[in-house]
Each structure stands twice: as structure tokens, then as C-alpha cells.
């Protein structure tokens, strides 16, 4: 359970960082389709 939580946190952090670098990127949106 802890492993999953940690992974989720990392993904969110990575997604936020990527979005900051390239906001409004369709590629990133498709890659991180969490909606």
C-alpha cells in the first residue's frame, strides 16, 4: 500500500513539473491521462 502511495505521489510531482516546463502540452496530457 505504501509503495503505491509513494508512486502516485511521484507521478503527480513529475506531472506538475512537466506541465510547468510545457504547459498545455497534448503529448503530456495523453501520457499522463489520469482524468
C-alpha positions, 0 to 999 in steps of 0.5 A: 500500500505504501509503495503505491502511495509513494508512486502516485505521489511521484507521478503527480510531482513529475506531472506538475513539473512537466506541465510547468516546463510545457504547459498545455502540452497534448503529448503530456496530457495523453501520457499522463491521462489520469482524468 
